[in-house]
């Protein structure tokens, strides 16, 4: 890491089901308006924009920010699957840290169609073709079912076989997610659910029921990052900084492992987290609040270990002991996570950033994690892109 990068502001709009959502440009503009208000900056002080989204045409980012002015600055559009939002933040942070600019905006948005994720381009090679071929070698695939949950179902089965965990433990993650979301006005699903509700819901694939899969959601979120000099010149007093950040893709041995857990990004998560902890000189056990990529309950369980929040094979005890929630060792997904808040692909990483920033500033209301001075954000896109960001409270 070079010079210090501060989080000047964050903002987001409430997430919504596709049937109730506004268009991407309206949602994106709402998030930009919110982050400008939070930072106290006018748009003409922004020197670069990075816009993350998956379902959209070229230059959607320009469509969003042109509402605030056509100031000739670079606007870059980023598609890194479900990690698009935090990839946009990674680029914005890198630009400020390097000295290329003093202030940059990262915005993520998604106008998602209803129903399960599926390929939108069928006249060209699918980027996950090699992943699917390996998955079929290690786990039976049902061609009548959507592929994405089958990846994570296979990873869940592999984890249970390896460590002896029972399926009910995955379901407990959904119960926890809803309990946290009850206090989040930005979340789609806030009503509590029971373990019986989760286990009795429609079976999707393997151990996964419908209530263990994140819903298709629309929404937008944004963050502004700046240098310390910029903050001083403009009378800003940011309370949060990026302490370390890493973006990684797959290693050359991925397909040789014949592992569904590896295919869904566990190795990438572990490598990115290790890089972040080494950059910052931080022990993961010192982190009290984490927003992680719980697209499925299986992924939350795998990510506990990938981020070093518990020992390898120790996720079940970690959950049963309540160490993943308030009163335990670390609060994971105080926002309700993707399972309850929703998962508009391009917005997710920046919504996580907003939550961690609010937590470290003491602005999280009933969701507040007491005493948090470090916050971790983890965002993953199949194919693979994994982003891990460590935020710190500025004294």
Protein Blocks (a to p, Z undefined) as FASTA:
>chain_A
ZZddddfbdcddddddfklpccfklmmmmmmmmmmmmnopafklpfbdcdddfbdcehkl
mmmmmmnopehpacddddehjllmmmmmmmmmmmmmnomambdcddddddddedjdddfb
lkbccfklmmmmmmmmmoccdfkbcfklmmmmmmmmmmmmmnopafklmmmmmmmmmmmm
mmmmkbmblcdcdfklmmmmccfbhjbcfklcccddddddddddddfklmmmnopacfbd
cfbdcdddddfklmmnopaklmnopmmmmmmmmmmmmmnopafklpcbdcddffbfklmm
mmmmmnopacehilmmmmmnopabghiabdghklnpjmlnopcfklmmmmmmmmmmmmmn
opnojmlcghiabdcdddddehiacddddddddZZ
